[in-house]
Amino acid sequence: MALKDITLGQYFPGHTVIHRLDPRTKLIFTVAYIVALFLARQVVSYAILLVLLGVLIAVSKVGLKSILRGMKPILIIVIITGVLNLFYTAGEGEPLVSFWVFNIYAEGIWAAIFMVLRIAMLITCTFLLTYTTSPIQLTDGLERLMNPLKAIKVPVHELSMMMSIALRFIPTLIEETDKIMSAQKARGADFESGNIIQKAKALIPILVPLFISAFRRADELAVAMECRCYHGGEGRTKLHVLQYEGRDYLALVLGLAVTAGIIVLRQFT
């Protein structure tokens, strides 16, 4: 797996309907979609959610190749989760396959398929949110959605800013890691051979300069914000004021309708 395959936190500029949606709409829709995923049980429910996700990817014009490339880093986790569900889900009657201490039931096969689909669709939906929403928009959307928490003295603006900065610096740190690894390999470092302990020790020449670089960037960012007289969200105005439009209401209705439909299917099937 190459570091360039990690696409979390990247933003793909565009002018599609999904790009133009209010960030609050996209955040609420993503949460509704994730809730629907965890409530889904039947093949029909997963089929509806999969078709909806496919339509969103097509409309966003992000490209299936970018989505699949971003899935590479979590491929091992998905496979392990599927295998565990396959072997450790008990079923009724005789097992379809039995060897050593492992038994495979029909229920285990369905559980593995559903779990793999659930993880893949959940991560893809989250990727789609970050691919089509800039960090600044995400910050504004999160802050507006969490505004009611200010009544109980929660530092909403600061939390939103920290989450946005963390998300924004993921691609930067990945790029920095790639440069450090290339420099170490040019000096004869070997990150591939040896056992697990030796591979872990080989990572030390990468982690040390990476942490130093991260702290330096954080300090430079803090100094830059102070030089620009940044003092939090109190009294600040917005260059672009968030406003709901017709497409936002349609997207919210669609998200809530899909979630409600999945709940109905769960109850009556």
Buried (B, 14 or more C-beta within 10 A) or exposed (E): EEBEBBBBBBBBEBEBBBBEBBBBBBBBBBBBBBBBBEBBEEEEBBEBBBEBBEEBBEEBBBEEEBBEBBBBBBEEEBEEBBEBBBBEBEBEEEBEEEEEEEBBBEBBBBBBBBBBBBBBBBBBBBBBBBBBBBBBBBBBBBBBBBEEEEEEEEBBBEBBBEBBBEBBBBBEBBEBBBBBBEEBEEEEBEBEEEEEEEEEEBBEBBEEBBEEBBEEBEEEEEEEEEEEEEEEBEEEEEEEEBEEEEBBEEBBEEBBEBBEBBBEBBEEE
